[in-house]
């Protein structure tokens, strides 16, 4: 059996020379911040060489596009005063949202839908 890791997201990506470190986080079931939201807790670090990281990003972009095409998630373009929403291009500032996620608590774990 292979070990599996669940993550609520990526906290930080650090590049040092030819090495990329990706820190994975989970939302704490017990610790809360000042706004009563679950605290982010470091869980694991994935370490890539630059080429492997670049290849991984390409694979994830293809998977994301497949989810968008299937209607599972939708892209939310940030509103810019100088730019019309219709002409907003996909950037790293874009966010994605689960298509059926409109009434869900934003602090809820993706494990409980």
N, C-alpha and C positions, 0 to 999 in steps of 0.2 A: 504494500500500500504506500502511496505517496502522500506526504504531508500537504495539507491544503491550508491556505491562509485567507481569512476574511479581513477586509479593510473597509473602513468608512471613507477613506480617501488618502491623498498624499498631502503631508504637511509641508515638506520642503524638498527641493532638489538642489544638491550642491555639486558643482563641477570643480574639480581640482586636477589640473593637467589633463591627462587622458582618462581620468576616472570620473564617473557620474554616480552619486549616491542619492537614492530615492528613499525618503523616510515615510513609512506607512503608519497611519494612525487609526485608532478606533475611538468611538464615543464611549466614555465611561458610563457604566450602569449605575454608579454610586456617587461620583464626584460631579458637582455643579459649579458653574461660574456665577458671577454677580447677577447675570440676567436669568438665572435658573436653567440655563441650557447645559446639556452634558459637556463636560470638559473633554478636549481632545487628548488622547493618551498615546504616546509613542509605542508601537508594537514591533516593528521589524524594519530593517534596512535592506534594500536591494542594491547591489553594487554592480555596475556595468562598466565595460570599456566604452569609449565614445561611439564607436561604430555599432556595437550591440544596442546601445541606448537609441541611436538614430533609427536603427531597424525596428526596434520595439515601438517607437513613436509612430512610424509608418503603419505598422500592423494595427495599433490602437486607432489611428485615424480611419483606416478602412473599416474596422469594426464599428466605430461611431457612425460612419456614413451608412453602414448597413442597418443600424438601429434607427437612424433618421428616416431612411428610405422605407423601412417597415412600419413607420409610424409609432414606434415604441417610445421614442423621445422626440422632443422638438427643440430647435435652437431658439434662444432668446437673444436678440441683438440688443446691445445697450443703446439707449436713445441718446443721440448726440445732437446738440443744438444746430450745428452747422451741416448736418448730414441727414438726409431723408431716410426713414426706415427702409424703404424699398430698395435703396442703393447701398445699404450697410453691407460691408463684406465680412466674411467669417474671419475673426481674429482670435488671438489667445484670450481676449477679454470677454468673448462670447461665453454664455453659459448654456447648459442643456438641462432640460426638465423632463421628468417622466410624463408622458402624455396623459396618464390617468392620475396624476399627482396633484391636481389643482386644489383639493380641499384637505390634503394631508398636513399634519403638524410638521413644520420644517425641522424640528428636533427629533422626530421619530426615526428609528433605525430602518434602513431599507429591508431588514429581515422581517419586519412586521407590517405587511400591507393589507 
